[in-house]
Structure formats: C-alpha cells, structure tokens
C-alpha cells in the first residue's frame, strides 16, 4: 500500500484551514437574519435611494414602520439584538447595497446591556467607527442617529445611556448631512423615569404608543428626494 506523502499533522491542519471559513461564516451572530434579507432582496429588489432604517430590535420589531411614514419610501433592516459591532460587520450587506439617500440608525442599547465593561465612551467610539465606515462609502448620504431609549428593564443603565447620547449628539452636531434625534427625554415621566405604558410586557421593547413618539420625533429630520 502506498503511504501518504503528507504527515498526519499537516493533513489535519490543511483540512482545518479549508473548513474554517465556512464554519466561521456559519457561526457569525445574526447570519441567518442577514441571509434572509439578502434572499428577500433577490426575489424583490428594494427601491434605491430610499430611507434606510438599520440597527437593533427596536427597529426590527417596528413591523408596520411604512404605515407611520406613508409619504416616504422606507426600508427596514433592523435585526435581532444587535450591537454596533454587528451593524459594522454587516454594513456591506444591509446598508451599502441599497444606496439610500438617508440612513437612520438605532443601536447602542445592547452594547451597554451586553457587558458591564462597555462604557458610554465605548458606545461613542463604536458609533464613530460606523459613521466613518459609512462616510468612506458615501460622503454625502444623510446619517440620522436615534438616541438610546430609556427602558424600564434597563433603568440601571440610564446614566450610561444619557452620557453616550450626549457624546454622539455633540459629535453629530459638528458633521454635515447628519442629525441626532433625542427620543430619550421624550420617554421620561416628570420624575425622570421611563414611562411604563410605552412598553410591552418585557419592559424593553415598545408598543404603539412608544412608536408614535418616535414617529413624531424622527419625521422632521427626513429629507425629500
């Protein structure tokens, strides 16, 4: 019997290298949701130069978002419990292909909730990375950031949320074709606590009352074609 010319260790390493990219791709967070978006787009290509919403589940769960903005063409690409690094990772899949005239971002909430080591400055730095990535692809697209919202279930994180919002708001105020929507203060009661009846049972995601506040706050920032 002819012996293999490859030592066993080298053969195993080669097989590992060949299989790693596929296994790694399959293990990426939210990969299935992103692939579902791409499949949907292949069946029915979305309009170009629309207003694109992207970010975490507060957008993902806004299923009837088009009904809130009937005078505008909107695309919703919010996904899962994503954080800013996830939006950065998938920008080439869920932002750039649509060539939007405006990008509306809600993200940062899960960054703070995901780890006690994440600070307001961490969120700000991550947002600036996303902002720079978008700007490197399109220098003129309008970028709109919706502030982190104060949820009853995450009330302990409110100081970090408020600071992250402040840092991002100050940064965007100095940028061209950019805006900051402060929904944080609109969702507080007179005592400075989250308004409970704006949320569903998990006290994290919003009901129609909450989204009505967002609609009113976001709409004035929209740009026409």
Secondary structure, DSSP 8 states (H G I E B T S, - for coil): ----SS-HHHHHHHHHHHHHHHHHHHHSTTHHHHHHHHHHHHHS---TT-EEEEESHHHHT-TTHHHHTTTS-EEEEE-TT--HHHHHHTHHHHTGGG--SEEEEE-SHHHHHH-TT--HHHHHHHHHHHHHHHHHH-SS-EEEEE-----GGGGGGHHHHHHHHHHHHHHHHTSTTEEEE--TGGGB-TTSSB-GGGB-TTSSSB-HHHHHHHHHHHHTT----
